Amino acid sequence: MPMTQAMIRAALVLAAAVGAALAAAGPAGAVVEQVPCLPDRPEPLCWSWTGTVTHISDGDTLDVDFHDDRTDETARVRIAGIQAMEQTVYSHRREIRQGDCHALEATARLEELVAASGGIVRLTAQDPEHRSRQRLRRWVAVFIDGQWVDVGRVMLSEGHALWLPNAGEWAWNEIYNATSQAAAKAGVNLWNPTYCGGAPPAALKLWVHWDADGNDNQRPDDEWVRIRNLDTAPVSLDGWMLRDSSLQRFWFPADTVVPPGGTITVQVGRGSGSLLTWGLDRGIFNNVNPALGTGDGAYLFDPQGNLRAWMVYPCRVDCTDPNAGAFDVRVQPTGREQVSIRSDAPQPVDLDGYELSIGARAYAFGPGSVIEPGETLRLRLDGSPRDDTRLDRHWPLGPAALRNSGGVARLRTYDGIVVACRAWGSGSC
C-alpha cells in the first residue's frame, strides 16, 4: 500500500529520535570507514557514513543529519548517478508541489524509500570531498528488510530518473547504465511515451554523435544529435525539447518540421549552414571511458513531457544490430591509404546512423549514405582535396594516417554496437 504523506512524516519524526541514539558515524567531512562501493565486488572502495534524513527536496536531493554526538551538522546531499525530472515548487505537502511531468512521482517515491528505512540512510563516496555545487555527491542506500538497498538503482529501475554518469564517482556507472536501459526497454514510467498524456502522433528515432573529431570542447559543432522521422507524415517539433543527462536543454523553433522519412540535425555549437544550433561554446555529451563506465544520453521530449526518442550510450542491454555481419571492411594502410566497406546485405542499407572508427578518430556517415547490395564505399584518407561522391568519400586524415605496424577499423553504431571490424598488423578486433 502506498504510504500517505502523514505516514511518511511520522516515520521521519520517529527516525530522528532513533538516529540520535545510534552509535557515532561521522560528520559530512569526517571519515567513518572504508567499505566496498558495490555489494558483490571487493573494489573499488568507498568511504561510508550513516545519517538520518531530515528533509527531501525532490527526487534526487535530500538533507541528512549525520550521526555524531559531537556535531549537529546537517548537509544537503545530491544522490550520485541519477537525474530526476525538475521540480519547480517545493513543499513537504504533496498537493502543493509542482514540476515537470515525472518530477513529483520521483519525489514521492524517494520519500517512500526513506520512510521504509525509518529515515536512516547510508552514504558512500569514492571521494569524500566530491560535490555537486554546494551539495555533497553521495551514493545513497536505505535499510529495508535487513539489507542496504541502493536508492539510485531503485529509482532507475522503476523509471523515475535518467542515468547521470560521473567520472569522479564512477563505481556504479556501468550498473546504473544497464539498469536505465532495462527500464527503457520495459517502458516504465519515464520511458512510457504516453505517460504524461496528450502525446502528438510521431514515430521518431535519434542518435547522438558524442565524440567530436578532435577536442570536444574546441569543436562543439562536431557534437550533434540527428532525429529521423520513421513515419509517412511530417512531424512538427513546435514545443519539443532536447536534452542531455544533465540540465542542458534545447527548445526547437516553432517552425521545425521533420519531413516524412527525413532527418534534422542539431549541432551543439553555434553551427554552420542551415542546421539547427544549440549555441553552446563547448561539448556537452560525455565521451565513453570503459575504465570508468562513463557515457551519456540524448533525450527528446514532446510538449506534454513525454519522452519520445532517446539514445543512451554505450549500449548495455540487447546490444544487437540488424546489419551486424552484413559488411566487409578492408583497410589499405600503405600507398594511397583508404578503407573500403562492401555491403553483403540483401537490401539497401543507409549508413546514416553508423560511423567508422580508427583509433581516436571517427568518420560520421551523413544522410543519403545508402549502399546497395554488393556495392563498395571507399573512404580515402590522404590529405588532397576532392569532391565526394556517393561511393567515394574523402576523410582528410592526412598522409600516414594508418599505422603500418597495425590498427583496427570498426563500423559501429553511435551507441557502440560493432557491426563490422577489420584489424591489420598488430591490431586485434
C-alpha positions, -999 to +999 in steps of 0.1 A: +000+000+000+015+034-009+024+055+021+005+087+027+022+120+034+012+117+071+027+083+074+059+095+058+062+125+082+055+102+112+082+078+100+107+106+097+099+120+131+105+086+146+137+082+126+151+114+141+147+100+176+162+067+166+191+083+148+200+104+178+206+072+198+227+054+172+265+050+176+286+078+162+294+075+125+308+108+113+301+143+101+300+153+064+337+159+063+349+131+086+358+096+075+339+068+091+351+036+075+360+022+041+338-004+025+334-019-009+314+005-031+294-024-046+279-052-026+293-080-048+328-067-056+358-061-033+369-030-052+367-001-056+365+011-020+342+039-008+341+059+024+308+053+043+287+074+066+252+069+082+227+096+089+190+105+093+171+122+066+155+155+078+141+168+045+136+156+010+137+183-016+130+164-048+137+131-065+175+133-063+182+157-034+178+153+004+191+168+037+209+144+061+218+148+098+250+128+102+252+105+132+278+122+155+273+133+191+300+160+186+282+180+159+247+190+148+259+192+112+232+187+085+243+185+049+224+187+016+231+156-004+229+151-042+222+114-050+250+103-073+243+088-107+207+098-112+188+128-126+151+132-117+129+155-137+129+191-124+106+202-096+096+239-096+076+243-064+089+226-033+069+216-002+065+188+023+029+188+012+025+168-020-006+187-032+013+220-033+043+207-053+047+215-090+072+204-117+079+187-149+060+155-157+075+127-137+091+151-112+065+147-084+064+109-088+101+108-083+100+129-051+071+108-037+090+075-045+121+088-027+100+097+003+086+062+004+120+045+002+134+067+030+104+062+052+106+024+048+141+027+062+129+047+092+147+077+077+181+061+082+205+062+052+240+051+044+260+074+023+291+063+003+316+081-019+349+073-035+360+109-029+348+124+005+351+159-009+331+153-041+303+178-046+277+189-070+280+227-065+273+231-027+258+197-023+277+166-013+276+140-040+269+106-025+255+071-033+225+067-010+212+034+004+182+027+027+180-002+052+149-024+042+142-060+052+176-064+068+198-051+040+210-019+024+191-011-008+207+013-033+183+042-038+197+052-072+193+017-086+157+015-075+149+049-089+164+040-123+149+005-124+114+020-118+119+047-144+118+076-120+152+091-132+177+093-160+212+079-157+237+107-148+272+093-152+301+109-133+338+104-138+346+112-102+321+089-085+322+061-111+317+029-092+280+024-101+282+039-136+281+007-156+254-009-134+233+023-135+236+025-173+224-011-177+196-005-152+184+026-170+185+008-204+165-022-189+139+003-177+137+019-211+132-015-227+103-022-202+087+012-209+081+020-173+071+055-160+096+080-176+101+056-205+064+053-213+059+076-243+023+083-235+026+086-196+020+124-195-010+123-218-017+143-250+011+128-269+011+141-305+015+113-331+051+107-341+075+079-348+110+092-343+145+078-338+175+097-327+213+092-323+240+114-309+275+120-322+291+124-288+328+123-297+339+152-318+367+146-343+393+162-321+389+181-288+352+181-279+353+215-262+371+231-291+348+216-317+313+216-303+298+218-338+311+182-342+289+171-314+253+167-327+220+150-324+202+137-355+164+129-355+148+108-381+111+106-389+101+070-394+066+078-405+049+089-437+036+122-423+056+153-413+062+159-376+062+194-361+086+198-332+070+231-320+072+230-282+095+199-282+127+198-261+160+180-265+183+175-235+214+156-223+216+138-189+223+170-171+203+202-173+213+213-208+181+219-228+174+229-264+139+241-274+131+237-310+120+267-330+082+267-337+087+261-374+108+230-370+094+201-390+109+166-396+098+156-431+085+121-438+114+097-439+138+126-434+162+139-408+171+171-389+204+177-371+210+198-340+246+210-336+258+215-300+279+246-310+270+278-328+266+259-360+271+264-397+249+264-427+212+256-423+215+232-394+198+238-360+222+251-334+223+247-297+246+277-294+270+263-268+307+271-268+318+236-256+308+200-259+282+186-235+280+148-243+304+127-222+328+105-240+329+068-233+356+057-209+354+019-203+376+021-172+352+045-155+320+032-171+311+067-184+288+075-213+257+097-216+224+101-233+203+123-255+165+126-248+137+141-269+105+153-250+072+164-265+053+195-252+035+174-226+067+160-211+065+125-227+099+110-236+095+102-273+130+092-285+164+086-269+198+071-271+217+060-240+253+050-247+273+028-246+248+000-252+244-024-222+211-041-229+202-060-261+232-048-280+225-061-314+220-045-348+201-059-378+231-052-401+257-070-379+278-092-402+264-076-434+295-056-442+331-064-451+356-038-441+390-037-458+420-015-450+448-003-472+475+011-448+502+017-474+504+037-506+471+057-511+456+049-477+419+040-478+392+020-461+366+002-481+332-010-469+314-037-490+277-045-484+267-081-484+232-072-471+202-084-492+187-049-492+199-013-495+214+000-462+216+036-452+249+042-432+235+074-416+234+062-380+268+045-382+304+057-380+338+042-389+363+045-362+401+042-364+419+048-331+406+080-316+392+093-349+358+085-364+340+093-397+303+100-395+282+089-425+256+116-433+221+114-447+219+096-480+248+073-474+230+043-490+248+012-501+231-012-525+237-049-522+272-058-535+284-022-537+316-009-521+320+025-505+356+039-502+370+063-477+402+079-490+424+091-462+451+112-479+451+149-474+445+160-510+410+177-516+385+161-538+348+161-543+328+134-525+305+110-545+280+086-532+305+057-531+338+076-530+343+098-499+372+119-486+382+116-450+412+140-448+433+125-420+464+133-440+493+111-451+504+082-429+471+083-411+471+045-408+500+029-388+517+003-409+525-016-378+488-023-371+455-010-361+417-016-361+389-002-382+354-006-368+320+001-384+297+008-354+265+024-342+268+055-321+259+036-290+289+013-296+275-018-314+302-031-338+287-044-370+320-050-388+357-049-379+390-053-397+424-054-380+458-053-396+493-059-384+494-059-346+458-048-343+430-070-330+392-069-333 
